[in-house]
């Protein structure tokens, strides 16, 4: 936060008030909340507090600077607005405070500041005044990513929960700064292009993983100060790693100190009905709520240099009847189940982000088939850059959980996604959602006994990386954890002392190397020009073969989804030449059996001009093979 100079009689400009009242202010963090007031020598004289609370009768700022006494520092309503303000001299950075709100019916509410930049460590709930002078060192990164990003580039995302990727020797939570250096080393060694951090906004309950926030402008104090978060992002940028933040604008918890019934009435929430998560839904019809959330998105991108936002639970925003029974929701003015206010909010959000941060990546976690999610606004779309392909994840994992004896009857679980693969810009996620609540870890989902599970997960990941779409892996997937993810302990890195887990880790690392080094996997990732089925219909053998192409190279992938070795398996190819083996998941260096010699014999078949080049391969059981065409 830069130094701000105010006259103590007027601290919000008329223009700011005009935009705020109109509902079009994009930087509410610069006019609301607790802002330091500096004197001519650059020292803080006090803090100016401003708050939106249209239904309040009276408001005071209470804190450790006034012994939490109601009425000692009363706020005044700015005439003809719903904004309350007060300047309190002598308040220093790090002071604890809340708003004491007297409601219209005489109740007294103690609320944390919705615009607080920092918060007390849970389970305590006060806001904290804050100012820092962090100096960034990522100018070259920011300049490089100041323009709209190319879509046909590699994107391999590592999804991470800050509190459980790595912990201290006594299982204590580490700070943003403590994690930064170790994470950079890991991401660079494995060649992830981005890390996606699960929500960091302040939240009262560890078990919500950050998806039920009370302090939308406050990085959680669990992991340190906002300045330490800036250091974390800065270090990753200096090492050419993008940082995406998981952001939750759809709902918030009912905790008494939070946004719920903030001034005694429904204010931020649409109504008092709770969602399936036990949370309240934002009122997207209200102009202030929309500008609050848009300003929040801008704040994280502006203040902390995040490279993009993964917007959580978009379906919950778009659909009025999401997870509701008949009678629990009211149709819109057209008699439909679409929340028109949410649609307007999403369009405004993506428009404002792209106007102010052209290089930012906006990702929708959306589970329905809502049309044109990643299409431009001027083409009738919602303006996201990418959508998580939840259908792909659910279909393919169901397939991998099934006994191979019965997979021939569900062959299209692995092929159906290509029917819509280019309708949107997709990310293929294997996310935290599929590693909790009794769903089992990714490795343990695989059908079969111990060694078959490892072979299966390697075949599955090989299929995933050959499939069009950007890639996302949740932490722990790469080492084959058997236990589900636990937010209260670190990834089971100790498993790497065992050969099978080291083999899987090495295989994932090689997958990432091949993916980054070969543009056939991403240069034409958004059209049929870059993908062709060789054989999508061999359900009897449960074998899938496909071709990935760019202008410079051709790579074929063959996946055997049964524990049966298949000798002399023929592939009919369009391209003439010889093929070199790039990857064999059954190789001993990946803890495979390695007993089968993998053959690649090219013959010419003049009787079939369309596919005159035929390749004969031996397929190890439960495996994936990659071959590159030698031109």
VENCORGI-V153529 format. One record per residue. N is the residue number from 1. RES is the residue in three letters. PSI is psi as a letter, one per 30 degrees, with the letter a starting at -180 (none if undefined). Layout:
# VENCORGI-V153529
((N:RES:PSI) (N:RES:PSI))
This chain:
# VENCORGI-V153529
((1:UNK:k) (2:UNK:l) (3:UNK:k) (4:UNK:k) (5:UNK:k) (6:UNK:k) (7:UNK:k) (8:UNK:f) (9:UNK:f) (10:UNK:j) (11:UNK:f) (12:UNK:k) (13:UNK:l) (14:UNK:e) (15:UNK:e) (16:UNK:e) (17:UNK:e) (18:UNK:e) (19:UNK:e) (20:UNK:e) (21:UNK:f) (22:UNK:f) (23:UNK:g) (24:UNK:g) (25:UNK:k) (26:UNK:g) (27:UNK:h) (28:UNK:f) (29:UNK:f) (30:UNK:f) (31:UNK:f) (32:UNK:l) (33:UNK:a) (34:UNK:j) (35:UNK:k) (36:UNK:k) (37:UNK:k) (38:UNK:k) (39:UNK:a) (40:UNK:f) (41:UNK:g) (42:UNK:g) (43:UNK:l) (44:UNK:k) (45:UNK:e) (46:UNK:a) (47:UNK:k) (48:UNK:k) (49:UNK:k) (50:UNK:k) (51:UNK:k) (52:UNK:j) (53:UNK:i) (54:UNK:f) (55:UNK:g) (56:UNK:k) (57:UNK:e) (58:UNK:l) (59:UNK:k) (60:UNK:l) (61:UNK:k) (62:UNK:k) (63:UNK:a) (64:UNK:f) (65:UNK:f) (66:UNK:g) (67:UNK:g) (68:UNK:h) (69:UNK:j) (70:UNK:k) (71:UNK:f) (72:UNK:e) (73:UNK:i) (74:UNK:k) (75:UNK:l) (76:UNK:k) (77:UNK:k) (78:UNK:k) (79:UNK:k) (80:UNK:g) (81:UNK:l) (82:UNK:g) (83:UNK:k) (84:UNK:k) (85:UNK:l) (86:UNK:k) (87:UNK:k) (88:UNK:j) (89:UNK:k) (90:UNK:f) (91:UNK:k) (92:UNK:l) (93:UNK:k) (94:UNK:g) (95:UNK:k) (96:UNK:k) (97:UNK:l) (98:UNK:l) (99:UNK:k) (100:UNK:j) (101:UNK:k) (102:UNK:j) (103:UNK:l) (104:UNK:f) (105:UNK:g) (106:UNK:g) (107:UNK:l) (108:UNK:k) (109:UNK:k) (110:UNK:j) (111:UNK:k) (112:UNK:l) (113:UNK:k) (114:UNK:f) (115:UNK:g) (116:UNK:k) (117:UNK:f) (118:UNK:l) (119:UNK:l) (120:UNK:k) (121:UNK:k) (122:UNK:k) (123:UNK:g) (124:UNK:l) (125:UNK:g) (126:UNK:l) (127:UNK:l) (128:UNK:k) (129:UNK:k) (130:UNK:k) (131:UNK:k) (132:UNK:l) (133:UNK:h) (134:UNK:k) (135:UNK:k) (136:UNK:l) (137:UNK:g) (138:UNK:h) (139:UNK:e) (140:UNK:e) (141:UNK:e) (142:UNK:e) (143:UNK:e) (144:UNK:e) (145:UNK:g) (146:UNK:f) (147:UNK:l) (148:UNK:k) (149:UNK:k) (150:UNK:k) (151:UNK:e) (152:UNK:i) (153:UNK:l) (154:UNK:k) (155:UNK:j) (156:UNK:j) (157:UNK:k) (158:UNK:j) (159:UNK:k) (160:UNK:k) (161:UNK:j) (162:UNK:e) (163:UNK:f) (164:UNK:g) (165:UNK:e) (166:UNK:k) (167:UNK:l) (168:UNK:l) (169:UNK:e) (170:UNK:g) (171:UNK:g) (172:UNK:l) (173:UNK:k) (174:UNK:l) (175:UNK:l) (176:UNK:e) (177:UNK:e) (178:UNK:e) (179:UNK:f) (180:UNK:e) (181:UNK:e) (182:UNK:e) (183:UNK:e) (184:UNK:e) (185:UNK:e) (186:UNK:e) (187:UNK:e) (188:UNK:e) (189:UNK:e) (190:UNK:f) (191:UNK:h) (192:UNK:k) (193:UNK:f) (194:UNK:l) (195:UNK:k) (196:UNK:j) (197:UNK:k) (198:UNK:l) (199:UNK:k) (200:UNK:f) (201:UNK:k) (202:UNK:k) (203:UNK:k) (204:UNK:f) (205:UNK:j) (206:UNK:e) (207:UNK:f) (208:UNK:f) (209:UNK:g) (210:UNK:f) (211:UNK:g) (212:UNK:i) (213:UNK:k) (214:UNK:f) (215:UNK:i) (216:UNK:f) (217:UNK:g) (218:UNK:j) (219:UNK:k) (220:UNK:k) (221:UNK:f) (222:UNK:e) (223:UNK:g) (224:UNK:a) (225:UNK:l) (226:UNK:e) (227:UNK:e) (228:UNK:e) (229:UNK:e) (230:UNK:e) (231:UNK:e) (232:UNK:e) (233:UNK:e) (234:UNK:e) (235:UNK:e) (236:UNK:e) (237:UNK:e) (238:UNK:f) (239:UNK:g) (240:UNK:h) (241:UNK:k) (242:UNK:l) (243:UNK:j) (244:UNK:k) (245:UNK:k) (246:UNK:k) (247:UNK:k) (248:UNK:i) (249:UNK:g) (250:UNK:f) (251:UNK:l) (252:UNK:l) (253:UNK:l) (254:UNK:g) (255:UNK:k) (256:UNK:f) (257:UNK:f) (258:UNK:a) (259:UNK:f) (260:UNK:k) (261:UNK:h) (262:UNK:e) (263:UNK:g) (264:UNK:f) (265:UNK:l) (266:UNK:k) (267:UNK:d) (268:UNK:f) (269:UNK:l) (270:UNK:e) (271:UNK:a) (272:UNK:g) (273:UNK:k) (274:UNK:l) (275:UNK:a) (276:UNK:f) (277:UNK:g) (278:UNK:g) (279:UNK:l) (280:UNK:k) (281:UNK:k) (282:UNK:k) (283:UNK:j) (284:UNK:f) (285:UNK:f) (286:UNK:k) (287:UNK:e) (288:UNK:e) (289:UNK:e) (290:UNK:e) (291:UNK:f) (292:UNK:e) (293:UNK:e) (294:UNK:e) (295:UNK:e) (296:UNK:e) (297:UNK:e) (298:UNK:e) (299:UNK:e) (300:UNK:e) (301:UNK:e) (302:UNK:e) (303:UNK:e) (304:UNK:g) (305:UNK:g) (306:UNK:k) (307:UNK:f) (308:UNK:l) (309:UNK:k) (310:UNK:j) (311:UNK:j) (312:UNK:k) (313:UNK:h) (314:UNK:e) (315:UNK:e) (316:UNK:e) (317:UNK:e) (318:UNK:e) (319:UNK:k) (320:UNK:f) (321:UNK:g) (322:UNK:j) (323:UNK:h) (324:UNK:l) (325:UNK:l) (326:UNK:k) (327:UNK:f) (328:UNK:g) (329:UNK:l) (330:UNK:k) (331:UNK:l) (332:UNK:a) (333:UNK:f) (334:UNK:g) (335:UNK:g) (336:UNK:l) (337:UNK:g) (338:UNK:k) (339:UNK:j) (340:UNK:e) (341:UNK:e) (342:UNK:e) (343:UNK:e) (344:UNK:e) (345:UNK:e) (346:UNK:e) (347:UNK:e) (348:UNK:e) (349:UNK:e) (350:UNK:e) (351:UNK:e) (352:UNK:e) (353:UNK:e) (354:UNK:e) (355:UNK:e) (356:UNK:f) (357:UNK:i) (358:UNK:f) (359:UNK:f) (360:UNK:k) (361:UNK:k) (362:UNK:k) (363:UNK:k) (364:UNK:k) (365:UNK:j) (366:UNK:k) (367:UNK:g) (368:UNK:a) (369:UNK:h) (370:UNK:k) (371:UNK:l) (372:UNK:h) (373:UNK:e) (374:UNK:g) (375:UNK:l) (376:UNK:l) (377:UNK:e) (378:UNK:f) (379:UNK:g) (380:UNK:g) (381:UNK:a) (382:UNK:f) (383:UNK:g) (384:UNK:l) (385:UNK:e) (386:UNK:l) (387:UNK:k) (388:UNK:k) (389:UNK:i) (390:UNK:e) (391:UNK:e) (392:UNK:e) (393:UNK:e) (394:UNK:e) (395:UNK:e) (396:UNK:e) (397:UNK:e) (398:UNK:e) (399:UNK:e) (400:UNK:f) (401:UNK:f) (402:UNK:k) (403:UNK:k) (404:UNK:f) (405:UNK:f) (406:UNK:g) (407:UNK:f) (408:UNK:f) (409:UNK:f) (410:UNK:h) (411:UNK:e) (412:UNK:f) (413:UNK:f) (414:UNK:f) (415:UNK:f) (416:UNK:e) (417:UNK:f) (418:UNK:f) (419:UNK:f) (420:UNK:g) (421:UNK:f) (422:UNK:g) (423:UNK:e) (424:UNK:l) (425:UNK:j) (426:UNK:k) (427:UNK:k) (428:UNK:j) (429:UNK:k) (430:UNK:i) (431:UNK:l) (432:UNK:e) (433:UNK:f) (434:UNK:g) (435:UNK:g) (436:UNK:l) (437:UNK:h) (438:UNK:g) (439:UNK:f) (440:UNK:l) (441:UNK:l) (442:UNK:e) (443:UNK:e) (444:UNK:f) (445:UNK:f) (446:UNK:k) (447:UNK:k) (448:UNK:a) (449:UNK:a) (450:UNK:d) (451:UNK:e) (452:UNK:e) (453:UNK:e) (454:UNK:e) (455:UNK:e) (456:UNK:e) (457:UNK:e) (458:UNK:e) (459:UNK:e) (460:UNK:e) (461:UNK:e) (462:UNK:e) (463:UNK:e) (464:UNK:e) (465:UNK:f) (466:UNK:f) (467:UNK:k) (468:UNK:k) (469:UNK:l) (470:UNK:l) (471:UNK:k) (472:UNK:k) (473:UNK:k) (474:UNK:k) (475:UNK:k) (476:UNK:f) (477:UNK:e) (478:UNK:f) (479:UNK:f) (480:UNK:h) (481:UNK:k) (482:UNK:e) (483:UNK:l) (484:UNK:l) (485:UNK:k) (486:UNK:k) (487:UNK:f) (488:UNK:g) (489:UNK:l) (490:UNK:l) (491:UNK:k) (492:UNK:i) (493:UNK:f) (494:UNK:f) (495:UNK:f) (496:UNK:f) (497:UNK:f) (498:UNK:k) (499:UNK:e) (500:UNK:e) (501:UNK:e) (502:UNK:e) (503:UNK:e) (504:UNK:e) (505:UNK:e) (506:UNK:e) (507:UNK:e) (508:UNK:e) (509:UNK:e) (510:UNK:e) (511:UNK:e) (512:UNK:e) (513:UNK:e) (514:UNK:e) (515:UNK:e) (516:UNK:e) (517:UNK:f) (518:UNK:j) (519:UNK:f) (520:UNK:f) (521:UNK:f) (522:UNK:f) (523:UNK:e) (524:UNK:h) (525:UNK:f) (526:UNK:g) (527:UNK:l) (528:UNK:f) (529:UNK:f) (530:UNK:g) (531:UNK:k) (532:UNK:k) (533:UNK:k) (534:UNK:e) (535:UNK:j) (536:UNK:f) (537:UNK:g) (538:UNK:i) (539:UNK:f) (540:UNK:e) (541:UNK:f) (542:UNK:h) (543:UNK:k) (544:UNK:k) (545:UNK:k) (546:UNK:l) (547:UNK:k) (548:UNK:k) (549:UNK:k) (550:UNK:a) (551:UNK:f) (552:UNK:f) (553:UNK:l) (554:UNK:k) (555:UNK:k) (556:UNK:k) (557:UNK:k) (558:UNK:k) (559:UNK:k) (560:UNK:j) (561:UNK:g) (562:UNK:l) (563:UNK:g) (564:UNK:k) (565:UNK:k) (566:UNK:j) (567:UNK:k) (568:UNK:h) (569:UNK:k) (570:UNK:k) (571:UNK:k) (572:UNK:k) (573:UNK:l) (574:UNK:e) (575:UNK:k) (576:UNK:k) (577:UNK:a) (578:UNK:l) (579:UNK:k) (580:UNK:k) (581:UNK:k) (582:UNK:e) (583:UNK:k) (584:UNK:j) (585:UNK:f) (586:UNK:g) (587:UNK:k) (588:UNK:f) (589:UNK:f) (590:UNK:g) (591:UNK:h) (592:UNK:a) (593:UNK:e) (594:UNK:g) (595:UNK:f) (596:UNK:k) (597:UNK:k) (598:UNK:j) (599:UNK:k) (600:UNK:j) (601:UNK:j) (602:UNK:k) (603:UNK:l) (604:UNK:k) (605:UNK:j) (606:UNK:f) (607:UNK:f) (608:UNK:i) (609:UNK:e) (610:UNK:e) (611:UNK:i) (612:UNK:f) (613:UNK:j) (614:UNK:k) (615:UNK:k) (616:UNK:k) (617:UNK:l) (618:UNK:k) (619:UNK:j) (620:UNK:l) (621:UNK:k) (622:UNK:i) (623:UNK:l) (624:UNK:k) (625:UNK:k) (626:UNK:k) (627:UNK:k) (628:UNK:k) (629:UNK:k) (630:UNK:j) (631:UNK:none))
